[in-house]
Amino acid sequence: MSLYEAHEKATRIEKRLREQFGEHTHIALHLEPLKVNGCYVSPKEMNQHSRTSTQS
């Protein structure tokens, strides 16, 4: 999922929460990147990992 798609999804979630709990509800969503073996992995690193593992 791209950052743009994640942002769109988070915005929809915030809207639904405000509809349920009121317009003045404080909402803090934090998106976490992918973790592999306990370490954050960028999409670029994940793509490199995928290419090297399929070439074996």
MOGI-V24361 format. One record per pair of residues at least 6 apart in sequence whose ideal C-beta (glycine too) atoms are under 7 Angstrom apart, sorted by the first residue. I is the first residue (numbers start at 1). J is the second residue. D is the distance in whole Angstrom. If there is no record, write none. Layout:
# MOGI-V24361
i=(I,I)
j=(J,J)
d=(D,D)
This chain:
# MOGI-V24361
i=(6,10,10,13,14,14,17,17,18,33,33,33,34,34,35)
j=(31,29,31,29,27,29,25,27,25,40,41,42,41,46,41)
d=(5,5,7,7,5,7,6,5,5,5,7,7,5,6,7)
